[in-house]
Each structure stands twice: as structure tokens, then as C-alpha cells.
Amino acid sequence: MTVQAKAKSTNWMGQVPAHWNVKALKFCADLVTDRVDGSTVESLYVGLEHIESKTGRLIREEGSQEEAESTVNCFRNNDVLFGKLRPYLAKAAVAESDGICSSEILVYRPHGLTSQYLKHVMLLDGFIKEVNASTFGSKMPRADATFISRLPVPQPPLDEQIAIAAYLDTKTNRIDELIEEKKVLIGNLYELKRSVILEHISCDGEIWKVSHAFKLGSGTTPPSGEDIWYAGNIPWVQTSELRERSIDSTEKMVSIEAVEKFSALKVYPAGTLMVAMYGATIGRLGILNVEATCNQACCTLIPEGPVTSEFLFWWLYANKHELLLRASGGTQPNISSAVISNLRFRAPDLNEQKSRVALIQNEVARIENLAKHVESEIEFLKEFRSAMITDAVLGRIDVRMAQAH
């Protein structure tokens, strides 16, 4: 690939080819401010959730009218849509028809730039960082349209813009296909992991009720506004820390005063199995490697009979789907400790349990290492994709020469 001569230097994009122009965005694209009442029009609606982060793709072709806000922006086919709410998510896409969109989306109508080229510019890391640095509001940061309009953008000759967009369409499609294939492979590996666990955990042993083999408990959350409760060195497990592995440390610690003050805040021994009972982490598992307390969303299980925490851990992992079917509630489903206590499972004698657990751990480690390798390949492809787009959009490579070869 031929590297083009550089001359012009700008604040966020570095140097661009000498024959390119660099202009403020407002001189290359008009900000469209046409608005209508979303409840009075029947038209394609695009919300932020319909624009895929960092890829420039619309996730689906149309949104339902019920999703429209009371006041929405209007756009035309080929306009560029840019998400101003949480701009670090890098949401930009080219409209494929006329329609209306969320007021959190800025609408640009390019002139002097092709829509596809402008979309790629607005997705560059450098551009996004500039926009993100200008946001206001901590919880819901929004970009300022006036600030964005003043940002410099490159303006190559029209034939180069078209060539860059065509080049990137071809190259990124190939990379995206590879990424999707690897994601499917990861999914297959984790399904293999579950089937291996199920194969080794299934047995003809004695039937146990969880409450007959384990003592169940839970925890609580000390008031967050009082530092004294969190100024200690006793680990405090939150359900977000249940990640199907052993727990050696926690994000937060509680004090001895907290344990003495709140009777529900008990210190559990190493070897305690924990299950998330509700929320986004419902059904997640962990085993303590250290003494620790936990919040009220954790169900704790201390072995009291001839069944190990590790054996039940893998049984619950393999049967998670069946466990979740017992959850109750609508938007916030939960599994009560009563549901967990009434579960029944088969377990062989202790020696056989340990043997089966060892086999599972070896097989799981092998599969997870393969999955991590594939995940690292995906990250490499994403980084390569980003670097390639940057090099093409900013003229660091001459894509016309690249296409000729």
C-alpha cells in the first residue's frame, strides 16, 4: 500500500495528504434541525438502540412508532446520524431512507463529503475522543452540537472519498465475517464446556436434597452513606463478583463494627458456595477461598454432609437453565433460598465426587484456554479493523493504489 505525502497537521487527526482540504464540519455538512411531534407522524423511527456501537451499522431496518419520543428529529435518505448521548459509544450511521429519530441523535446532511466517508470520520477514535471531552452532565453526558460543528474534518477529493468508502466496505465486511465466525466458535466451546460438565456430573449416586447436605444463609448491605461500615478488612461479596470461579478478594470490605451491628451480616468460611438469587447476575456462582461476608442477593451454602461445595457448584452450573425456570417475578426475576434448598440431585461417595470434580476442572480449563485464545484473536481483529479504518480515512495509505493491486 502506498503511503501518501503528508503536509497538513491538525489537532486531532495529525497530518493528512497535502492535496486534501481540512475544514470545520459546519462547512462540510449542515446540521438538520427539523423537528416534529413523533406521535403525529407515521414514519421509520431510529433510536440510539438501533445504531450499533463503533461499526456504523443500523442494527435493524425499522423501529416501531410506539418507540418515538414526543419530539423527534427528521432525516432524509443518506443523512448521517450521530448519537450525542454518551458519545464515547461511537454511534454513527448513514440513513437508508427518510424517517424520524430520537432527539439524542444529531442529523447531518453532507455537502462536499460523501455520507459514507463522513460516517467513517465520525467513528474515528480521535474524533470521538474530541467530542467526548466536550460533554456536559455526569450521569448522562451529552455532546454539544455547536462544539462538534467547529471540529476540523478532512476533505479529500471526491474520487478518493468514494474509493476509501468502497475499500473499507470490502475490508471491514471480511473482518466482520471473521469476527462473527469466531464468536460462533466461542459459543460452541462454551456449549461443549456445559456438555462435558453434565457428562461428568451425572451419576447414579444417592439422591440428596440441597437443604439436607448444606446449611443455607445470606447476607445484607450496610448503609452506604456511613463509611464506618466499610472501613475494615473483611471481604464483602456482591453478586457481580460471582463469576463461576473461586473468590479470593472482593471490591469492598466491611468492618468488624458492621458485623457486630448487623445480625444478617455473617462471616462465612472458606469453601462456602454462593448463588446469585436475583438481578442481572441471577444464577451466577462462586466458591469462597477466604472467609467473607456477602450482600442479601447471595444465597450461601455451607456443606454439612458428604457432598462437597465443588460437586454442587458444577451440578448447578450444568443445570442452570432448569434452575432459572424456577425463578419468579417479571422484570426482576428471583430465585429464593427456598427454591435452592428444595433442589434435588444425585451425588456419589466423596472419593468419586473428588475424582469427577478433578476431571471437570481439567476439561474446563482446556476449553476455557481455547476460548480465551479465540477471544484474543477477536480483539486483534477489532484493533486491526480500527487501525485500518483510521489509516484509510486519514490518507495514511492510498487506497486507490491498494485497490489497483
Secondary structure, 3 states (H helix, E strand, C coil): CECCCEEEEECCCEEEECCCEEEEHHHCEEEECCEEECCCCCCCEECHHHECCCCCCECCCCECHHHCCCEEEEECCCCEEEECECHHHCCEEECCCCEEECCCEEEEEECCCCHHHHHHHHHCHHHHHHHHCCCECCCCCECCHHHHHHCEEEECCHHHHHHHHHHHHHHHHHHHHHHHHHHHHHHHHHHHHHHHHHHHHCCCCEEEEHHHHEEEECCCCCCCCCHHHHCCCEEEECHHHCCCEEECCCCEEECHHHHHHCCCCCCECCCCEEEECECCCCCCEEEECCCEEECCCEEEEEECCCCCHHHHHHHHHHCHHHHHHCCECCCCCECCHHHHHCCEEEECCHHHHHHHHHHHHHHHHHHHHHHHHHHHHHHHHHHHHHHHHHHHHCCCCEHHHHHHC
